[in-house]
Amino acid sequence: MIRVVLPAHLRALARVNGEVTLEIEGPVTQRAILDALEARYPMLRGTVRDHVTFKRRAFVRFFACEQDRSHDSPDGVLPDAVATGAEPFLIVGAMAGG
């Protein structure tokens, strides 16, 4: 079981409260998580990544195990702690301002 934490506006769009849990077969990668997330919550397609290029949106960041994974390969295997559900995969809206 994969735990995913969404920013508040995407939780509202998906009509969920708290974390989302996903079942993923095979290697747990950013792409596998986002594919499973968009399959379960189609209203999120195009919000986290471009729906044509599948690249991460500019103002979205990914974190796992307290590490910024935003620039990692989407096919890179995430840490075991994420794959086992011990740690969540966080999708965070970038913040700006002073």
Jmol script that loads the backbone (N, CA, C; Angstrom):
load data "model"
ATOM      1  N   MET A   1       0.839  -1.180   0.000  1.00  0.00           N
ATOM      2  CA  MET A   1       0.000   0.000   0.000  1.00  0.00           C
ATOM      3  C   MET A   1       0.885   1.244   0.000  1.00  0.00           C
ATOM      4  N   ILE A   2       0.599   2.129  -0.922  1.00  0.00           N
ATOM      5  CA  ILE A   2       1.329   3.387  -1.038  1.00  0.00           C
ATOM      6  C   ILE A   2       0.461   4.483  -0.438  1.00  0.00           C
ATOM      7  N   ARG A   3       1.066   5.308   0.375  1.00  0.00           N
ATOM      8  CA  ARG A   3       0.347   6.455   0.950  1.00  0.00           C
ATOM      9  C   ARG A   3       0.767   7.707   0.186  1.00  0.00           C
ATOM     10  N   VAL A   4      -0.222   8.486  -0.236  1.00  0.00           N
ATOM     11  CA  VAL A   4       0.054   9.712  -0.982  1.00  0.00           C
ATOM     12  C   VAL A   4      -0.634  10.869  -0.278  1.00  0.00           C
ATOM     13  N   VAL A   5       0.114  11.921  -0.052  1.00  0.00           N
ATOM     14  CA  VAL A   5      -0.431  13.142   0.539  1.00  0.00           C
ATOM     15  C   VAL A   5      -0.541  14.178  -0.570  1.00  0.00           C
ATOM     16  N   LEU A   6      -1.750  14.685  -0.731  1.00  0.00           N
ATOM     17  CA  LEU A   6      -2.028  15.691  -1.760  1.00  0.00           C
ATOM     18  C   LEU A   6      -2.171  17.058  -1.116  1.00  0.00           C
ATOM     19  N   PRO A   7      -1.886  18.126  -1.865  1.00  0.00           N
ATOM     20  CA  PRO A   7      -2.174  19.462  -1.336  1.00  0.00           C
ATOM     21  C   PRO A   7      -3.685  19.651  -1.216  1.00  0.00           C
ATOM     22  N   ALA A   8      -4.078  20.597  -0.385  1.00  0.00           N
ATOM     23  CA  ALA A   8      -5.503  20.783  -0.052  1.00  0.00           C
ATOM     24  C   ALA A   8      -6.382  20.968  -1.289  1.00  0.00           C
ATOM     25  N   HIS A   9      -5.925  21.759  -2.266  1.00  0.00           N
ATOM     26  CA  HIS A   9      -6.783  21.999  -3.428  1.00  0.00           C
ATOM     27  C   HIS A   9      -7.002  20.744  -4.260  1.00  0.00           C
ATOM     28  N   LEU A  10      -6.002  19.835  -4.292  1.00  0.00           N
ATOM     29  CA  LEU A  10      -6.193  18.592  -5.040  1.00  0.00           C
ATOM     30  C   LEU A  10      -7.034  17.598  -4.243  1.00  0.00           C
ATOM     31  N   ARG A  11      -6.928  17.634  -2.901  1.00  0.00           N
ATOM     32  CA  ARG A  11      -7.832  16.798  -2.083  1.00  0.00           C
ATOM     33  C   ARG A  11      -9.275  17.220  -2.307  1.00  0.00           C
ATOM     34  N   ALA A  12      -9.506  18.526  -2.386  1.00  0.00           N
ATOM     35  CA  ALA A  12     -10.862  19.014  -2.624  1.00  0.00           C
ATOM     36  C   ALA A  12     -11.351  18.583  -4.005  1.00  0.00           C
ATOM     37  N   LEU A  13     -10.486  18.678  -5.006  1.00  0.00           N
ATOM     38  CA  LEU A  13     -10.856  18.280  -6.362  1.00  0.00           C
ATOM     39  C   LEU A  13     -11.175  16.788  -6.432  1.00  0.00           C
ATOM     40  N   ALA A  14     -10.383  15.992  -5.745  1.00  0.00           N
ATOM     41  CA  ALA A  14     -10.589  14.537  -5.736  1.00  0.00           C
ATOM     42  C   ALA A  14     -11.656  14.111  -4.731  1.00  0.00           C
ATOM     43  N   ARG A  15     -12.094  15.059  -3.906  1.00  0.00           N
ATOM     44  CA  ARG A  15     -13.111  14.793  -2.874  1.00  0.00           C
ATOM     45  C   ARG A  15     -12.658  13.704  -1.910  1.00  0.00           C
ATOM     46  N   VAL A  16     -11.450  13.888  -1.399  1.00  0.00           N
ATOM     47  CA  VAL A  16     -10.910  12.976  -0.389  1.00  0.00           C
ATOM     48  C   VAL A  16     -10.481  13.797   0.818  1.00  0.00           C
ATOM     49  N   ASN A  17     -10.420  13.133   1.930  1.00  0.00           N
ATOM     50  CA  ASN A  17      -9.910  13.735   3.159  1.00  0.00           C
ATOM     51  C   ASN A  17      -8.668  12.962   3.574  1.00  0.00           C
ATOM     52  N   GLY A  18      -7.655  13.660   3.944  1.00  0.00           N
ATOM     53  CA  GLY A  18      -6.444  12.989   4.415  1.00  0.00           C
ATOM     54  C   GLY A  18      -5.663  12.345   3.289  1.00  0.00           C
ATOM     55  N   GLU A  19      -4.932  11.311   3.643  1.00  0.00           N
ATOM     56  CA  GLU A  19      -4.072  10.632   2.681  1.00  0.00           C
ATOM     57  C   GLU A  19      -4.878   9.762   1.734  1.00  0.00           C
ATOM     58  N   VAL A  20      -4.305   9.551   0.560  1.00  0.00           N
ATOM     59  CA  VAL A  20      -4.852   8.616  -0.415  1.00  0.00           C
ATOM     60  C   VAL A  20      -3.988   7.361  -0.345  1.00  0.00           C
ATOM     61  N   THR A  21      -4.602   6.205  -0.402  1.00  0.00           N
ATOM     62  CA  THR A  21      -3.825   4.965  -0.448  1.00  0.00           C
ATOM     63  C   THR A  21      -4.027   4.314  -1.802  1.00  0.00           C
ATOM     64  N   LEU A  22      -2.943   3.781  -2.330  1.00  0.00           N
ATOM     65  CA  LEU A  22      -2.958   3.152  -3.645  1.00  0.00           C
ATOM     66  C   LEU A  22      -2.269   1.806  -3.576  1.00  0.00           C
ATOM     67  N   GLU A  23      -2.740   0.893  -4.391  1.00  0.00           N
ATOM     68  CA  GLU A  23      -2.067  -0.401  -4.550  1.00  0.00           C
ATOM     69  C   GLU A  23      -1.319  -0.369  -5.877  1.00  0.00           C
ATOM     70  N   ILE A  24      -0.053  -0.687  -5.843  1.00  0.00           N
ATOM     71  CA  ILE A  24       0.762  -0.676  -7.048  1.00  0.00           C
ATOM     72  C   ILE A  24       1.468  -2.008  -7.183  1.00  0.00           C
ATOM     73  N   GLU A  25       1.361  -2.592  -8.354  1.00  0.00           N
ATOM     74  CA  GLU A  25       2.063  -3.839  -8.636  1.00  0.00           C
ATOM     75  C   GLU A  25       3.389  -3.487  -9.310  1.00  0.00           C
ATOM     76  N   GLY A  26       4.443  -4.154  -8.949  1.00  0.00           N
ATOM     77  CA  GLY A  26       5.734  -3.908  -9.564  1.00  0.00           C
ATOM     78  C   GLY A  26       6.495  -2.805  -8.855  1.00  0.00           C
ATOM     79  N   PRO A  27       7.548  -2.327  -9.495  1.00  0.00           N
ATOM     80  CA  PRO A  27       8.389  -1.299  -8.877  1.00  0.00           C
ATOM     81  C   PRO A  27       7.594  -0.027  -8.571  1.00  0.00           C
ATOM     82  N   VAL A  28       7.866   0.536  -7.413  1.00  0.00           N
ATOM     83  CA  VAL A  28       7.175   1.765  -7.011  1.00  0.00           C
ATOM     84  C   VAL A  28       8.023   2.952  -7.462  1.00  0.00           C
ATOM     85  N   THR A  29       7.506   3.634  -8.476  1.00  0.00           N
ATOM     86  CA  THR A  29       8.186   4.789  -9.041  1.00  0.00           C
ATOM     87  C   THR A  29       7.217   5.967  -9.024  1.00  0.00           C
ATOM     88  N   GLN A  30       7.743   7.153  -9.285  1.00  0.00           N
ATOM     89  CA  GLN A  30       6.857   8.317  -9.394  1.00  0.00           C
ATOM     90  C   GLN A  30       5.819   8.089 -10.479  1.00  0.00           C
ATOM     91  N   ARG A  31       6.247   7.555 -11.602  1.00  0.00           N
ATOM     92  CA  ARG A  31       5.325   7.329 -12.712  1.00  0.00           C
ATOM     93  C   ARG A  31       4.228   6.330 -12.312  1.00  0.00           C
ATOM     94  N   ALA A  32       4.611   5.251 -11.615  1.00  0.00           N
ATOM     95  CA  ALA A  32       3.624   4.251 -11.200  1.00  0.00           C
ATOM     96  C   ALA A  32       2.617   4.866 -10.226  1.00  0.00           C
ATOM     97  N   ILE A  33       3.107   5.681  -9.307  1.00  0.00           N
ATOM     98  CA  ILE A  33       2.204   6.332  -8.347  1.00  0.00           C
ATOM     99  C   ILE A  33       1.257   7.285  -9.063  1.00  0.00           C
ATOM    100  N   LEU A  34       1.795   8.111  -9.952  1.00  0.00           N
ATOM    101  CA  LEU A  34       0.941   9.084 -10.642  1.00  0.00           C
ATOM    102  C   LEU A  34      -0.032   8.401 -11.595  1.00  0.00           C
ATOM    103  N   ASP A  35       0.405   7.332 -12.242  1.00  0.00           N
ATOM    104  CA  ASP A  35      -0.513   6.569 -13.101  1.00  0.00           C
ATOM    105  C   ASP A  35      -1.662   6.004 -12.272  1.00  0.00           C
ATOM    106  N   ALA A  36      -1.341   5.410 -11.122  1.00  0.00           N
ATOM    107  CA  ALA A  36      -2.374   4.828 -10.260  1.00  0.00           C
ATOM    108  C   ALA A  36      -3.281   5.918  -9.685  1.00  0.00           C
ATOM    109  N   LEU A  37      -2.681   7.039  -9.320  1.00  0.00           N
ATOM    110  CA  LEU A  37      -3.461   8.153  -8.765  1.00  0.00           C
ATOM    111  C   LEU A  37      -4.454   8.688  -9.801  1.00  0.00           C
ATOM    112  N   GLU A  38      -3.983   8.892 -11.032  1.00  0.00           N
ATOM    113  CA  GLU A  38      -4.855   9.427 -12.077  1.00  0.00           C
ATOM    114  C   GLU A  38      -5.901   8.404 -12.525  1.00  0.00           C
ATOM    115  N   ALA A  39      -5.571   7.115 -12.450  1.00  0.00           N
ATOM    116  CA  ALA A  39      -6.565   6.094 -12.799  1.00  0.00           C
ATOM    117  C   ALA A  39      -7.688   6.067 -11.761  1.00  0.00           C
ATOM    118  N   ARG A  40      -7.323   6.216 -10.510  1.00  0.00           N
ATOM    119  CA  ARG A  40      -8.329   6.173  -9.442  1.00  0.00           C
ATOM    120  C   ARG A  40      -9.094   7.489  -9.332  1.00  0.00           C
ATOM    121  N   TYR A  41      -8.398   8.594  -9.589  1.00  0.00           N
ATOM    122  CA  TYR A  41      -9.022   9.922  -9.488  1.00  0.00           C
ATOM    123  C   TYR A  41      -8.804  10.658 -10.807  1.00  0.00           C
ATOM    124  N   PRO A  42      -9.593  10.332 -11.838  1.00  0.00           N
ATOM    125  CA  PRO A  42      -9.369  10.938 -13.159  1.00  0.00           C
ATOM    126  C   PRO A  42      -9.477  12.447 -13.172  1.00  0.00           C
ATOM    127  N   MET A  43     -10.165  13.013 -12.200  1.00  0.00           N
ATOM    128  CA  MET A  43     -10.272  14.474 -12.153  1.00  0.00           C
ATOM    129  C   MET A  43      -8.911  15.137 -11.862  1.00  0.00           C
ATOM    130  N   LEU A  44      -7.925  14.358 -11.453  1.00  0.00           N
ATOM    131  CA  LEU A  44      -6.594  14.908 -11.175  1.00  0.00           C
ATOM    132  C   LEU A  44      -5.692  14.915 -12.399  1.00  0.00           C
ATOM    133  N   ARG A  45      -6.142  14.305 -13.495  1.00  0.00           N
ATOM    134  CA  ARG A  45      -5.323  14.282 -14.717  1.00  0.00           C
ATOM    135  C   ARG A  45      -5.045  15.701 -15.173  1.00  0.00           C
ATOM    136  N   GLY A  46      -3.797  15.969 -15.450  1.00  0.00           N
ATOM    137  CA  GLY A  46      -3.402  17.289 -15.914  1.00  0.00           C
ATOM    138  C   GLY A  46      -3.106  18.280 -14.803  1.00  0.00           C
ATOM    139  N   THR A  47      -3.341  17.903 -13.562  1.00  0.00           N
ATOM    140  CA  THR A  47      -3.086  18.834 -12.466  1.00  0.00           C
ATOM    141  C   THR A  47      -1.682  18.683 -11.895  1.00  0.00           C
ATOM    142  N   VAL A  48      -1.212  17.461 -11.762  1.00  0.00           N
ATOM    143  CA  VAL A  48       0.107  17.203 -11.190  1.00  0.00           C
ATOM    144  C   VAL A  48       1.164  17.170 -12.293  1.00  0.00           C
ATOM    145  N   ARG A  49       0.786  16.603 -13.408  1.00  0.00           N
ATOM    146  CA  ARG A  49       1.691  16.539 -14.555  1.00  0.00           C
ATOM    147  C   ARG A  49       0.889  16.834 -15.808  1.00  0.00           C
ATOM    148  N   ASP A  50       1.596  17.282 -16.816  1.00  0.00           N
ATOM    149  CA  ASP A  50       0.953  17.603 -18.085  1.00  0.00           C
ATOM    150  C   ASP A  50       0.344  16.329 -18.661  1.00  0.00           C
ATOM    151  N   HIS A  51      -0.894  16.401 -19.121  1.00  0.00           N
ATOM    152  CA  HIS A  51      -1.554  15.189 -19.576  1.00  0.00           C
ATOM    153  C   HIS A  51      -1.089  14.733 -20.955  1.00  0.00           C
ATOM    154  N   VAL A  52      -0.288  15.528 -21.656  1.00  0.00           N
ATOM    155  CA  VAL A  52       0.253  15.121 -22.953  1.00  0.00           C
ATOM    156  C   VAL A  52       1.696  14.648 -22.804  1.00  0.00           C
ATOM    157  N   THR A  53       2.523  15.467 -22.157  1.00  0.00           N
ATOM    158  CA  THR A  53       3.945  15.120 -22.027  1.00  0.00           C
ATOM    159  C   THR A  53       4.234  14.278 -20.789  1.00  0.00           C
ATOM    160  N   PHE A  54       3.323  14.257 -19.836  1.00  0.00           N
ATOM    161  CA  PHE A  54       3.476  13.563 -18.550  1.00  0.00           C
ATOM    162  C   PHE A  54       4.625  14.112 -17.710  1.00  0.00           C
ATOM    163  N   LYS A  55       5.060  15.343 -18.014  1.00  0.00           N
ATOM    164  CA  LYS A  55       6.088  15.977 -17.195  1.00  0.00           C
ATOM    165  C   LYS A  55       5.440  16.681 -16.012  1.00  0.00           C
ATOM    166  N   ARG A  56       6.162  16.714 -14.930  1.00  0.00           N
ATOM    167  CA  ARG A  56       5.683  17.369 -13.712  1.00  0.00           C
ATOM    168  C   ARG A  56       5.381  18.833 -14.002  1.00  0.00           C
ATOM    169  N   ARG A  57       4.278  19.315 -13.462  1.00  0.00           N
ATOM    170  CA  ARG A  57       3.954  20.734 -13.596  1.00  0.00           C
ATOM    171  C   ARG A  57       5.009  21.559 -12.865  1.00  0.00           C
ATOM    172  N   ALA A  58       5.251  22.754 -13.351  1.00  0.00           N
ATOM    173  CA  ALA A  58       6.346  23.584 -12.833  1.00  0.00           C
ATOM    174  C   ALA A  58       6.214  23.893 -11.346  1.00  0.00           C
ATOM    175  N   PHE A  59       5.017  24.068 -10.862  1.00  0.00           N
ATOM    176  CA  PHE A  59       4.849  24.476  -9.471  1.00  0.00           C
ATOM    177  C   PHE A  59       4.390  23.329  -8.578  1.00  0.00           C
ATOM    178  N   VAL A  60       4.758  22.132  -8.964  1.00  0.00           N
ATOM    179  CA  VAL A  60       4.467  20.946  -8.159  1.00  0.00           C
ATOM    180  C   VAL A  60       5.789  20.293  -7.793  1.00  0.00           C
ATOM    181  N   ARG A  61       5.905  19.882  -6.550  1.00  0.00           N
ATOM    182  CA  ARG A  61       7.126  19.218  -6.080  1.00  0.00           C
ATOM    183  C   ARG A  61       6.752  17.855  -5.508  1.00  0.00           C
ATOM    184  N   PHE A  62       7.707  16.919  -5.552  1.00  0.00           N
ATOM    185  CA  PHE A  62       7.512  15.585  -4.996  1.00  0.00           C
ATOM    186  C   PHE A  62       8.532  15.368  -3.882  1.00  0.00           C
ATOM    187  N   PHE A  63       8.071  14.835  -2.768  1.00  0.00           N
ATOM    188  CA  PHE A  63       8.953  14.513  -1.658  1.00  0.00           C
ATOM    189  C   PHE A  63       8.702  13.082  -1.194  1.00  0.00           C
ATOM    190  N   ALA A  64       9.780  12.429  -0.785  1.00  0.00           N
ATOM    191  CA  ALA A  64       9.696  11.096  -0.194  1.00  0.00           C
ATOM    192  C   ALA A  64      10.831  10.970   0.804  1.00  0.00           C
ATOM    193  N   CYS A  65      10.522  10.491   1.983  1.00  0.00           N
ATOM    194  CA  CYS A  65      11.530  10.291   3.031  1.00  0.00           C
ATOM    195  C   CYS A  65      12.332  11.574   3.268  1.00  0.00           C
ATOM    196  N   GLU A  66      11.628  12.690   3.317  1.00  0.00           N
ATOM    197  CA  GLU A  66      12.210  13.996   3.599  1.00  0.00           C
ATOM    198  C   GLU A  66      13.200  14.463   2.535  1.00  0.00           C
ATOM    199  N   GLN A  67      13.140  13.873   1.364  1.00  0.00           N
ATOM    200  CA  GLN A  67      14.024  14.251   0.259  1.00  0.00           C
ATOM    201  C   GLN A  67      13.182  14.792  -0.891  1.00  0.00           C
ATOM    202  N   ASP A  68      13.664  15.876  -1.501  1.00  0.00           N
ATOM    203  CA  ASP A  68      13.004  16.417  -2.677  1.00  0.00           C
ATOM    204  C   ASP A  68      13.309  15.500  -3.860  1.00  0.00           C
ATOM    205  N   ARG A  69      12.291  14.870  -4.407  1.00  0.00           N
ATOM    206  CA  ARG A  69      12.436  13.923  -5.524  1.00  0.00           C
ATOM    207  C   ARG A  69      11.920  14.524  -6.831  1.00  0.00           C
ATOM    208  N   SER A  70      11.714  15.834  -6.827  1.00  0.00           N
ATOM    209  CA  SER A  70      11.099  16.496  -7.976  1.00  0.00           C
ATOM    210  C   SER A  70      11.901  16.343  -9.260  1.00  0.00           C
ATOM    211  N   HIS A  71      13.196  16.292  -9.157  1.00  0.00           N
ATOM    212  CA  HIS A  71      14.033  16.203 -10.356  1.00  0.00           C
ATOM    213  C   HIS A  71      14.556  14.800 -10.609  1.00  0.00           C
ATOM    214  N   ASP A  72      14.102  13.835  -9.818  1.00  0.00           N
ATOM    215  CA  ASP A  72      14.474  12.441 -10.061  1.00  0.00           C
ATOM    216  C   ASP A  72      13.776  11.948 -11.319  1.00  0.00           C
ATOM    217  N   SER A  73      14.302  10.916 -11.899  1.00  0.00           N
ATOM    218  CA  SER A  73      13.651  10.285 -13.045  1.00  0.00           C
ATOM    219  C   SER A  73      12.282   9.753 -12.620  1.00  0.00           C
ATOM    220  N   PRO A  74      11.255   9.942 -13.439  1.00  0.00           N
ATOM    221  CA  PRO A  74       9.944   9.392 -13.086  1.00  0.00           C
ATOM    222  C   PRO A  74       9.942   7.872 -13.003  1.00  0.00           C
ATOM    223  N   ASP A  75      10.956   7.238 -13.570  1.00  0.00           N
ATOM    224  CA  ASP A  75      11.041   5.778 -13.525  1.00  0.00           C
ATOM    225  C   ASP A  75      12.033   5.275 -12.493  1.00  0.00           C
ATOM    226  N   GLY A  76      12.593   6.166 -11.698  1.00  0.00           N
ATOM    227  CA  GLY A  76      13.491   5.765 -10.626  1.00  0.00           C
ATOM    228  C   GLY A  76      12.702   5.122  -9.487  1.00  0.00           C
ATOM    229  N   VAL A  77      13.240   4.061  -8.939  1.00  0.00           N
ATOM    230  CA  VAL A  77      12.555   3.349  -7.856  1.00  0.00           C
ATOM    231  C   VAL A  77      12.650   4.175  -6.578  1.00  0.00           C
ATOM    232  N   LEU A  78      11.503   4.338  -5.929  1.00  0.00           N
ATOM    233  CA  LEU A  78      11.443   5.109  -4.684  1.00  0.00           C
ATOM    234  C   LEU A  78      11.900   4.244  -3.506  1.00  0.00           C
ATOM    235  N   PRO A  79      12.259   4.868  -2.393  1.00  0.00           N
ATOM    236  CA  PRO A  79      12.754   4.102  -1.236  1.00  0.00           C
ATOM    237  C   PRO A  79      11.737   3.060  -0.754  1.00  0.00           C
ATOM    238  N   ASP A  80      12.259   2.010  -0.137  1.00  0.00           N
ATOM    239  CA  ASP A  80      11.407   0.940   0.394  1.00  0.00           C
ATOM    240  C   ASP A  80      10.376   1.475   1.374  1.00  0.00           C
ATOM    241  N   ALA A  81      10.745   2.521   2.140  1.00  0.00           N
ATOM    242  CA  ALA A  81       9.808   3.075   3.130  1.00  0.00           C
ATOM    243  C   ALA A  81       8.537   3.590   2.448  1.00  0.00           C
ATOM    244  N   VAL A  82       8.655   4.109   1.242  1.00  0.00           N
ATOM    245  CA  VAL A  82       7.477   4.554   0.484  1.00  0.00           C
ATOM    246  C   VAL A  82       6.736   3.334  -0.072  1.00  0.00           C
ATOM    247  N   ALA A  83       7.486   2.386  -0.591  1.00  0.00           N
ATOM    248  CA  ALA A  83       6.877   1.190  -1.188  1.00  0.00           C
ATOM    249  C   ALA A  83       6.103   0.369  -0.171  1.00  0.00           C
ATOM    250  N   THR A  84       6.531   0.400   1.085  1.00  0.00           N
ATOM    251  CA  THR A  84       5.845  -0.383   2.122  1.00  0.00           C
ATOM    252  C   THR A  84       4.771   0.422   2.844  1.00  0.00           C
ATOM    253  N   GLY A  85       4.688   1.713   2.568  1.00  0.00           N
ATOM    254  CA  GLY A  85       3.695   2.551   3.224  1.00  0.00           C
ATOM    255  C   GLY A  85       4.156   3.108   4.565  1.00  0.00           C
ATOM    256  N   ALA A  86       5.400   2.865   4.930  1.00  0.00           N
ATOM    257  CA  ALA A  86       5.920   3.418   6.184  1.00  0.00           C
ATOM    258  C   ALA A  86       6.033   4.936   6.101  1.00  0.00           C
ATOM    259  N   GLU A  87       6.356   5.425   4.924  1.00  0.00           N
ATOM    260  CA  GLU A  87       6.473   6.859   4.671  1.00  0.00           C
ATOM    261  C   GLU A  87       5.570   7.224   3.497  1.00  0.00           C
ATOM    262  N   PRO A  88       4.931   8.391   3.535  1.00  0.00           N
ATOM    263  CA  PRO A  88       4.084   8.786   2.411  1.00  0.00           C
ATOM    264  C   PRO A  88       4.900   9.404   1.277  1.00  0.00           C
ATOM    265  N   PHE A  89       4.299   9.403   0.107  1.00  0.00           N
ATOM    266  CA  PHE A  89       4.810  10.153  -1.039  1.00  0.00           C
ATOM    267  C   PHE A  89       4.034  11.456  -1.039  1.00  0.00           C
ATOM    268  N   LEU A  90       4.740  12.564  -0.963  1.00  0.00           N
ATOM    269  CA  LEU A  90       4.082  13.862  -0.855  1.00  0.00           C
ATOM    270  C   LEU A  90       4.110  14.603  -2.180  1.00  0.00           C
ATOM    271  N   ILE A  91       2.954  15.098  -2.567  1.00  0.00           N
ATOM    272  CA  ILE A  91       2.833  15.991  -3.720  1.00  0.00           C
ATOM    273  C   ILE A  91       2.523  17.354  -3.133  1.00  0.00           C
ATOM    274  N   VAL A  92       3.407  18.300  -3.387  1.00  0.00           N
ATOM    275  CA  VAL A  92       3.319  19.593  -2.726  1.00  0.00           C
ATOM    276  C   VAL A  92       3.271  20.700  -3.766  1.00  0.00           C
ATOM    277  N   GLY A  93       2.389  21.623  -3.565  1.00  0.00           N
ATOM    278  CA  GLY A  93       2.349  22.805  -4.405  1.00  0.00           C
ATOM    279  C   GLY A  93       3.477  23.725  -3.985  1.00  0.00           C
ATOM    280  N   ALA A  94       4.256  24.210  -4.960  1.00  0.00           N
ATOM    281  CA  ALA A  94       5.372  25.095  -4.642  1.00  0.00           C
ATOM    282  C   ALA A  94       4.841  26.387  -4.033  1.00  0.00           C
ATOM    283  N   MET A  95       5.618  26.926  -3.126  1.00  0.00           N
ATOM    284  CA  MET A  95       5.241  28.168  -2.461  1.00  0.00           C
ATOM    285  C   MET A  95       6.208  29.266  -2.874  1.00  0.00           C
ATOM    286  N   ALA A  96       5.703  30.449  -2.985  1.00  0.00           N
ATOM    287  CA  ALA A  96       6.541  31.591  -3.314  1.00  0.00           C
ATOM    288  C   ALA A  96       6.142  32.745  -2.412  1.00  0.00           C
ATOM    289  N   GLY A  97       7.001  33.680  -2.342  1.00  0.00           N
ATOM    290  CA  GLY A  97       6.689  34.855  -1.534  1.00  0.00           C
ATOM    291  C   GLY A  97       7.777  35.112  -0.517  1.00  0.00           C
ATOM    292  N   GLY A  98       7.663  36.182   0.156  1.00  0.00           N
ATOM    293  CA  GLY A  98       8.715  36.544   1.080  1.00  0.00           C
ATOM    294  C   GLY A  98       8.371  36.470   2.508  1.00  0.00           C
TER     295      GLY A  98
END
end "model"
wireframe off; spacefill off
backbone 0.3
color backbone group
